[in-house]
Amino acid sequence: MMVAISSGDIVRALLALSLVVTNVFVWWGVSLENEKNPPETRDRGWRMLVRALAAEAALAFSLVVFDTAAGLMQKWEILSLEEKIAPRDLTAAQQREISSALLSLPFIGYKVEVVSYALDADAAQLGVKIIDSLSQAQLAPHRNLLSVMPLGSLALGIWVTGASADDDDLVAALRHAFKDIGHLDVSPDPFPSTGGGSISNSRDAGAAITIFIGAKPLPK
């Protein structure tokens, strides 16, 4: 079985080996300082001991610094990975900011349908947060989550589509809110008519806007 060895492992092994070597010189210097040895030998042993102790201290400090840095890097990598695989979400603060941004626009009472794939719990959870934000903005969201059976390839990210050109301003406002405030992956295009999927009969045909929550995009 092949075992991968990183450059960090090699550096740490070299530091540890160097520490062992300096420890050998420490004991060698101690042995040369024996009173039975002539003064010249004891003097040479003293100089060797001092230099070896200094080197040992420097190497030990370097090893501690290296291990600390490696530990912090590992924690950062774990946090980064957790962030990439974590479900999509909107915090309470983001929801309030999205609602405030939409409330400042003349779209009160507009019907907005929120749709997601069947069996996509991540999209459904996010959809609930989006619906709450739309309700707080005094829009009229229609919940149609977990309703689309995918046919073919999956759509990724969030797609905001208007029923007509009259809805373009609200479409742009929703895309901006989800992308810039919610930090979500939002498509700049309307959802394609050939998106692939059968939608349940509970769909609101009178909705001015459709927000389709696709599958979570792969980590970048």
Stockholm file with secondary structure:
# STOCKHOLM 1.0

chainA/1-220         MMVAISSGDIVRALLALSLVVTNVFVWWGVSLENEKNPPETRDRGWRMLVRALAAEAALAFSLVVFDTAAGLMQKWEILSLEEKIAPRDLTAAQQREISSALLSLPFIGYKVEVVSYALDADAAQLGVKIIDSLSQAQLAPHRNLLSVMPLGSLALGIWVTGASADDDDLVAALRHAFKDIGHLDVSPDPFPSTGGGSISNSRDAGAAITIFIGAKPLPK
#=GR chainA/1-220 SS CCCCCCHHHHHHHHHHHHHHHHHHHHHHHHHHTCTTSCHHHHHHHHHHHHHHHHHHHHHHHHHHHHHHHHHHHHHHHHHHHHHHHSCCCCCHHHHHHHHHHHHTSSCTTCEEEEEEETTCHHHHHHHHHHHHHHHHTTCEEEEEEEEEEECSSCCBSEEEEESSGGGHHHHHHHHHIIIIITCCCBCSSCCCTTCCEEECTTCCTTCSEEEEECBCCCCC
#=GC SS_cons         CCCCCCHHHHHHHHHHHHHHHHHHHHHHHHHHTCTTSCHHHHHHHHHHHHHHHHHHHHHHHHHHHHHHHHHHHHHHHHHHHHHHHSCCCCCHHHHHHHHHHHHTSSCTTCEEEEEEETTCHHHHHHHHHHHHHHHHTTCEEEEEEEEEEECSSCCBSEEEEESSGGGHHHHHHHHHIIIIITCCCBCSSCCCTTCCEEECTTCCTTCSEEEEECBCCCCC
//
